[in-house]
Amino acid sequence: MIRDFSTAIPERVTARLGSWEEIVEVDVSLIPAGVHLQILSLMGDRSAGDKISYDTLLTIAAAVCAPQHPQVGKEWMQNNCTLPSVDAFCALVFERLAATAWKGTRTDKDDTTKNG
């Protein structure tokens, strides 16, 4: 039996970031688990109304872009993007993460060594 989890990939969503000739296209339909975990760590224990610093937004945006565009880091974002575009990009990222979030009940505290 083969259980194919690759079919859970959602419809492709591409975002364009940058300015003038420094534009990159980033596929945000599937954000790698490592990046997702990094974002969760950066967000910490926030309430829904808590504000996020622009430094954190730049870090999140760079983390999402890095797997496809390793040259895109915080410095690239600062030099090639406006703060409103970074804000809008991160809003899209959060929307995609919420849409594709695993709805399981596992937590880091779960003991995976127990049987049954």
RAFENQUI-V495786 format. One record per residue. N is the residue number from 1. RES is the residue in one letter. SS is DSSP state (2 for helix, 1 for strand, 0 for the rest). PSI is psi in whole degrees, -180 to 180 (999 if undefined). OMEGA is omega in radians with two decimals (NA if undefined). Layout:
n res ss psi omega
N RES SS PSI OMEGA
N RES SS PSI OMEGA
This chain:
n res ss psi omega
1 M 0 138 3.06
2 I 0 129 3.05
3 R 0 112 -3.02
4 D 0 104 3.13
5 F 2 -4 3.10
6 S 2 -15 3.13
7 T 2 -7 -3.14
8 A 2 6 -3.14
9 I 0 125 -3.09
10 P 0 175 3.10
11 E 0 142 -3.09
12 R 0 132 3.05
13 V 0 122 -3.11
14 T 1 135 3.08
15 A 1 144 3.07
16 R 1 132 -3.14
17 L 1 151 3.05
18 G 1 -165 -3.13
19 S 1 151 3.14
20 W 0 -116 -3.09
21 E 0 0 3.12
22 E 1 66 -3.12
23 I 1 136 3.05
24 V 1 149 3.02
25 E 1 130 -3.08
26 V 1 125 3.07
27 D 1 112 -3.13
28 V 0 13 3.13
29 S 0 -31 -3.13
30 L 0 101 3.13
31 I 0 123 -3.07
32 P 0 149 -3.10
33 A 2 -40 -3.14
34 G 2 -40 3.11
35 V 2 -41 3.11
36 H 2 -46 3.13
37 L 2 -37 3.09
38 Q 2 -41 3.12
39 I 2 -44 3.11
40 L 2 -41 3.12
41 S 2 -42 3.12
42 L 2 -35 -3.10
43 M 2 -30 3.12
44 G 0 -151 -3.14
45 D 0 82 -3.13
46 R 0 148 2.98
47 S 0 164 -3.08
48 A 0 -33 -3.07
49 G 0 -4 -3.11
50 D 0 139 3.11
51 K 0 152 3.12
52 I 0 134 -3.14
53 S 0 155 3.10
54 Y 2 -30 3.07
55 D 2 -42 3.10
56 T 2 -42 3.11
57 L 2 -42 3.11
58 L 2 -40 3.12
59 T 2 -43 3.13
60 I 2 -48 -3.13
61 A 2 -44 3.14
62 A 2 -39 3.13
63 A 2 -37 3.14
64 V 2 -36 -3.12
65 C 2 -32 -2.97
66 A 2 -42 -3.14
67 P 0 -32 -3.13
68 Q 0 -27 -3.08
69 H 0 82 -3.08
70 P 0 -23 3.14
71 Q 0 -14 -3.09
72 V 0 106 3.08
73 G 0 -170 3.14
74 K 2 -41 -3.13
75 E 2 -42 3.11
76 W 2 -44 3.13
77 M 2 -45 -3.12
78 Q 2 -33 -3.09
79 N 2 -20 -3.01
80 N 2 -3 -3.10
81 C 0 154 3.00
82 T 0 158 3.10
83 L 2 -40 3.09
84 P 2 -35 3.14
85 S 2 -36 3.08
86 V 2 -42 3.11
87 D 2 -47 -3.14
88 A 2 -39 3.11
89 F 2 -46 3.14
90 C 2 -36 3.07
91 A 2 -42 3.09
92 L 2 -43 3.12
93 V 2 -47 -3.14
94 F 2 -38 3.10
95 E 2 -45 3.14
96 R 2 -41 3.13
97 L 2 -41 3.13
98 A 2 -38 -3.11
99 A 2 -29 -3.07
100 T 2 8 -3.08
101 A 0 143 3.08
102 W 0 132 -3.08
103 K 0 20 -3.13
104 G 0 -175 -3.09
105 T 0 4 -3.10
106 R 0 143 3.01
107 T 0 169 3.10
108 D 0 -20 -3.11
109 K 0 -11 3.13
110 D 0 141 3.11
111 D 0 109 -3.08
112 T 0 -2 -3.12
113 T 0 -10 -3.13
114 K 0 146 3.05
115 N 0 136 3.03
116 G 0 999 NA
